[in-house]
Amino acid sequence: MASLDPTLQAQVDSGELRILPLVRFELTGSGETPDTVVGYHPGGRPFTWSGLTYKPNRFLAPEGLSEGLGNEIAELSLKFSKVPTDNADDAIASIENFNYIGAPVTIAYLGGDPTTDQVHGVLLTRFYRIADVRFAKGKVEKNGVRTVSLDITLKSRAARLKDITHAKASTADQQHHNDATDTFYDYVGTAAEWPVEFGQR
């Protein structure tokens, strides 16, 4: 594991630390839509880090960055509210124009000084893919416009998404991903034909 930048380590040791999450999406185009790399952060103005300008956004509501375990696979939930927006470059607001399922998402947590807002470096970086996007309709606003919220579920990039890749379950597949001696799928093709006895003998 890489060590932290000495300035950042000193800030962590001080017990006074501000954490800024950055979310980076790599979206594949659909039709005439080109491939797009776009980033968001919870601040109030654009923030440039490592060559990418992260847009200020609403996704960090109280439930906006919540992590848990789903079937023992790390899961992260992002929430974008008040979609669509007037910003033509807001790719998440037009996510339906992209082949978003399985798209890579990188989340970096920066650490800095809470007094000066000076960023000292990266605390942690996690890698995910989009597993699901749910569109929840919001209430009708005073101007008659109804917005939606996007609930985006991310799963670890190492997770195998069989419903997306249509990977076939086989003994070789199981052994590759689990254990070289695993025979779990040896009888998948014939198990359905085995006679089953009911009642007492």
Number of C-alpha atoms within 10 A of each C-alpha: 3 5 8 15 13 11 13 21 16 14 18 17 10 10 8 12 19 18 16 18 20 20 20 20 21 17 25 19 16 13 9 8 12 12 13 14 14 19 26 24 22 20 16 10 11 16 16 11 12 5 6 14 15 20 21 15 18 17 23 18 14 8 12 18 13 14 15 11 10 10 7 7 13 16 20 21 19 20 20 20 23 15 20 19 14 8 9 9 12 17 19 20 20 14 15 12 17 20 15 21 15 20 17 21 23 16 18 19 16 20 23 23 17 13 9 8 13 11 18 18 17 17 19 13 12 12 15 22 24 22 22 14 19 12 14 13 14 14 11 11 9 7 6 8 9 14 18 18 19 22 19 18 19 24 25 19 19 11 13 14 15 10 8 10 9 9 11 10 12 16 17 18 15 18 15 12 10 10 11 12 11 15 13 13 15 13 11 12 9 8 10 9 8 7 7 6 7 6 4 4 4
